[in-house]
Amino acid sequence: MVPQCLFWNNMKSASIAMILLLSLLSLLPRTIYSVYQDPRNFMKTNTFVSESFEVGPGLVAVKTFMNIKFPKGHIGVKSFDVEIVDQEGNSIPLYETYFHHWFAIKYLVNTTMLQNPEPHLDPIKAFTFKRNEGTCNGYLLPHYWGFGGESRGTSTNIPDPFALELGNPAKIPDGHEEQWLFNVMAIDTRGVEDRKGCSECRCDLFNLPKDFYNVTKDIHGEPLTTDYKGGLFCCQDNLQCKLRNGFQGPRRKLSLRYKIRWVDWNKCHIPVRFYILDSTDKVKSNGLETIHDCQTEYTIPENHNGDFLHVQKAKIPIEKGGYLIYGTAHMHTGAVNATLYGQDGRILCTTTPKYGTGNEVGNENGYAVGMSVCYPQPGSIKINDGETLTVESRYKNEFRTGAMGHFYIYLVDQLPNENIQNLIQNNLCLPITP
């Protein structure tokens, strides 16, 4: 048993599921809620709704939706915002359904292979997953965008004239198509005995199979030990968190509503590179190359001296640097902050959670409902090629399972020159035509 959220760590095990998914690719319901184009700067905005998934009191939903609706063409994406809604389009509060995470992952599809399938070929070979520029090993943390409970209150906006370049025909092989998928994990906490424990995926609160520790493998493919007290492996699809005695509640269908802003790519735009760095990365070297060993999550042990913060730290060499234009982190409730340091100890970015104080959606009391974002003046912070960065994630020093400290940074190779600035000022940044 390997949780879906540890994406493609075991690609072969996904083959059977992939066969089923292939037959459904053209059937996924996709609803466009709004379409808008700003004539002043060629900005386009679409809001979509994903395929629905069903939850019930205490149930975990871990889903993968292939080939989600996404803008086509040679474009530059400026922002990507996501929230959970019900079938009527109402936003769902975190205290009813805890939004553990959503990940948006890019991949290429060999359409020629799918149109002319060969019986002896594994259909997974038609898919090539294109991860971000981050340093994690294998297929861990491959996404470009992705948050959780903090999603509604965290900006994903990329400042002008920068954008994530997608759909460049020069970078897509003949016979292939660029597509995107969602990985989603949500926990329905209505009526549960321990809402905090369920949202942290504490193993003793879930109806795990009797042979759970015998058949479940960790991220390295080794048997999961009984020392594992909580996290992704105990929050697999359709597992049930303990309910209060006698509690009954209706099942319901939920979806992701996501809003994408983009422009048609033009000569004024400068492409960004997305990196995700993990504070659990156990970096080592074999003398020839750097080996990364991201754990993706960690447990904060019980501590009777809560006066100090729990700090998780990793020193991570970056092969290719650049100018920093964006920084934030994906963390869970209980987080205090996360900081990215340069090799010389300078602070590159510190991001801090915002905690809710009410009952309304986006301000749920006690939950981390947003993360601050660093937008340094372009050119003011440069990360050198080969520089070793330090990522620190800090939480309250109390027992907690499934803690995460994923630091997101966007880097660029160049800054806007005088020619680009003049084109922007004179509104001459016309889209590139094929």
N, C-alpha and C positions, 0 to 999 in steps of 0.2 A: 504494500500500500504506500503510494507516494502522493502527497497532496499536489493538486493541479497547480497551485500557486508557486511551486518550485520549477517553473517552466522548462520543459524540454531537457531536464537533467537526465531523463532516461527516454530518449526519443523513440526507441523501438517499442516501448510499452504503450506508446500512443497510437500505434498503427491501426488497431481495430477501431478505436474511437474515431480516428481520422477517416476511415472508410465510410463510417456513418455520416460524418460531417460533410464529406464531399458531396453526398447526394442531397444535402440540404442547403448547399451554398446559395442556390438561386431562390430559395424559398423563405429566407429569413425576413421577417416583417421589419420594414424600415419606414418610419414616419418622419417626414420633414415638417417641423412645426413652424419654421419661419425662414424666409430668405430675404436678405437685404444687401444692397451694394451701395457703398458711400461713393458718390460721384467725384468727390474732391480728391480722394487719394486711392481710388480703385480698390478700397477695402471691401471684402465680401464677408458676410456672416451667415452661417446656417446653423440651425438647431435641429438635432435629430433625436430619436428615441430608439434604443436598442431592442433586441428581442427580450421578451419578458421571462422572468423566472419566479418560481413559487416558493414562498416561505410560510412557516407557521410558528407559533410560540416555541421558542427555544431551539429552533432548527437552524443549521448552518447551510448556506448555499455557496458553493464554489463552482463557478461556471466559466466556460470559455466560449466566446461568440466569435466565429470566424467571419471574415469578409464584411466587416461592419461598414456602414455607409460613411464615405469619406470623399472630400473634394478631389476631383480628377484634374489631370493636366500638370504642366510644369508650374509649380506654385511655391510660395513661401508662406509657411504657417506662422501666425503671430500669437495665437493663444489657443488653449484647449481646456475647457472647463466642464466638469462632470458633477452630477448629483443623482441621488436615488429618488424616484417618484413612483406613485401608484398608478393604476390604470386610468385614473381621472386626471393625472398630471399634477397631483398634490405632492409637495416635497415631504419626505419622511424624516422625522426627527431621529437623532442618534439614540435616544433612550428607548425607541421602539425597534429600530433596526440599526445595529452598529455597523458602519461602513468601514470594514477592516482595510480593504484596499481595492483599487482598480488600477490596472496596468494597460496601457496602449502599446502594442508591439507590432513592428513592421516586418513584413515578409514578402518574398517574391514567389509567385506561382508560375510554374511551367505549364502554361495553358495548352501547349502542343501535346504534352504528355497526358494531360487530363482529357483532352478531346479524343486522343487515340490511346486509351489505356492498354497496357499489356498485362495479362493475368498474373504473370510470375513476378511482376515488379511491385515492391512495397509502395503504396501511394504516398507515403511520407516523403519519398524522394522527389516528389513534385514541388516540395516546399523548401525554400531557403530562407532561414530566419536572419534578419539583419539587425543585430543588436546595436545599442548605443556605443559610444566611444569609451565607456567606463572600463575599469580594470578587473571586474569580477570574473572568476573562472567559469569556463563552460557556458551554460545557458542561464546562469543565475543573474537576476536583475537585468534583463535584456531590454527593458522598456524605454520608451522616450518620455512619456508622461505617465504619472501615476501618484496618487495620494490615497487618503483614506478619510477618516472622520474630519480631518482638517481641510478637505477638498474645497468646500464652499467659500472658505475664508482665506485661501491662498492664491495669490496672483500667479498666472502662467504667462502674462504678457511679455513679449520680447520687444524691447525698445527699437525704434527706428534708427538707422536703416537696416537693422539686422532681422533675419528670419531663418526658419528651418527650411532648407531647400528640399523639395520632394518632387518626384515625377519627372526628373531630368531624363529625357530619352537617351542621352549619351551614356547614362549610368545604368540603364535597364537592358539586359540582354534581349536579343530578338526572341520572340516566342514566350516572353515572360510578362507578368503584370504585377505591379506593386499593390499590395493589399495590407489591411490592418486587422488586428483582432483585439478583443477585450478579454482580460482575465479579471474576474470579479470575485470578491469574497465578502459576504454579508452575514451577520449573525442576528437573528430575530430574538431580541431580549425581552419581549413582552411576557410577563408572568414568571420569569426565572427566579430562582432562589438567590442568586448572587450575580447581579448584573455586571459588576466590575470583573469578577472571575470569569464569567462567560466571554466577555469581550477580550480577555487576555488568553482565552483558549486553555484554561487550566484543565489538565487531563482528568482530575478526579471529579469534575463536574459533568463529564460527558459520558454517554453510553457506549464506551469503547468496546469492541469485540473482546472476548475472553483471551484470544490469542494475539492481541494487538501488538505487544512487545516482541512476539516471536516472528511476526510476519512483516512488520513495518521496518523499512530501511531509512537511514538518515540521508543527508544530502550527499554523503560519500558512498552510498550504497551498502553501508554496514548496518547490522541490526541495531535498532533503536534500544538504548538501555533504559532501565527503570529509573535512572537518575533524571530522565527527561520528564519534567513536571508540567510543561505546558508550552504552547506555541502552535505553529502551522500544522504539525502532524496530528494534533488532537482536535483540529477544526476542519476535518474533511467533509466533503459534501454529504448532506443528509444526516450527519450526526446530530444528536439531541442533547442540549444542555438541560440540567435538572430544573423542573418547574416547581412552583409552590404547590402544596397539596390542594387538589381540587380545582386548580386554575384551568380554564378552558377559554380558548380564543379562536377566532376564524383564521383560516389560511387566506393568503392574498397574493396577488401577482404584482411584482415590482419590475422596474426597468431602469436603465441608465438614460438620463437625459443629458446630452452633451452638446456644447456650443463651440464651434470652431470658427476662428477668424483667420482669413488668409488673403493674400494678394497674388495675382498672376506675376510670375517671376520676371524681373526686369533688371537692367544693367545697374540700377542704383542700389540693389540689395546686396548685402554681404552675408554669406552663409555662416550659421553657427554650428558648433559641434556640441552635442549633449554628452555629459559624463555623469555617471552615478557611482559614487564612492561609498564603501560600506565600512562603518566603524568597527565591524567584527573581522575585517580582512586580516588573516594571519599570514602576512607577507614573509616569504623566505626566498632563498636562492640556492640553486644547485651548482653555482659556480659559472654556469653558462647563460642562464636566464632567470628572470624574476618569476616566481610562482605565487599566484594569488590563491587564497583559500577563504572566500567569503562564507560566513555562516548565515547571513541574512537576518538573523534574530538572535537574541540572547536572554538569559534569565538573570534578574537582579536578586541575589540571595537575601534571605531574611537577615535583617540587621537590627540589633537593639539600640544602636547608636545612630539615630537618624539625623544628627546635626550636620553631617557632611553629605554632599551629593555623591551619587554613584557615577563614575566617569568611565566610559568605554572609549578606548583610543586605538587608532591604527595609523601607522606611518606608511604612506603609499606613494611609490615613485610614479611620476607621470612621464610617459615616453615623449609625448608631443604636447607642448604648452600652448599659450596664447593669451589674449587679453580677456579678462573676466568681465562679463556683462550682466550675469545673473547668478544668484546663489540662494538656495533654500534647502530644506530637509524634510524628509518624510519621517515623522515620529508619532508615538502614540500618547494617549492620556497619561499623565505623570511626568512627561518630559519637562525639563527646565530650559534647555537651549542646546544648540549644536554650533560648533565653531570649526572653521577651516583655517589652518595656519600654513604659511609658507615655510620653506626650509630654514630660513633665518629666524623663524619665530614670529614674523609679522602676522597680524590678524588680517586675513583676506575677507572673511565674512562670518558674522554671527547671526543666527536665525533663532527667533524666540516664539514659542506658541502663544496664542491668545486663547483664554479659557472663557467658556460661556457662563452667564450669570442668570439666565432665565429659562423659560419653557419653550419659547418660540424657536422655529427651525433656524439654524445658523447661530443660535445663542444658547445652546443646551447647557444647562448648569453643570459645571464640573468636567465637561468634556473639552479636549483640545479642538477648537473649531477653526483654527487658522494658524498659519506660520508666516512670520515676517519674511520679506524677500530683500536681498541685497541687490541694489542697482548702482554699482559704482560708476562714476563718470568714465565713459569709454576712454581707454588709454591710461587710466590712473593706476590700474593693477594689472601687472603682467606676470604670468607663470612661465618660467623658463622650461625649455625642453630638458627632460631628465630630472627636473626638480622633484624632491621628495616632499609631499604634502602630509600634514597631520590632520586627521579627522577626529574630533571628540564629540561624543553625544553624552549629555548629562540628564539624569533622571533623579527624582526623589529617591532617597536611599531606603527603600522599603521593598518587600518581596513583590516581584512582578515577573510574569512570564511573557514571552513573545515581544519583548522590547525591540525596537528597531531604531537605527540611526543611519539612514541612507541620505547622503549629501548630494544634492543636484547642483551642478555648475554648467553654465553655457560659456564656451570659449570661442573667440574669433581670431583669425589669422591676421586680419588687417583692419584698419580704421578707415572711416570715410575720408577721402581726399577732397581737395578743393573742387575738383571737377564734379564729383558726386554731390557735394553740398550745393553747388550752383544748380545742378539739374533738379534737385529736390525743391529748392527755393523757387524755381521757375516752373514747377509742375510739369517737368518734361520727362519724368520717369515712366515711359510707356512700356507696356508688357512686351516681352520677347515673343515674336511670332515664329512658329516652326518653319 
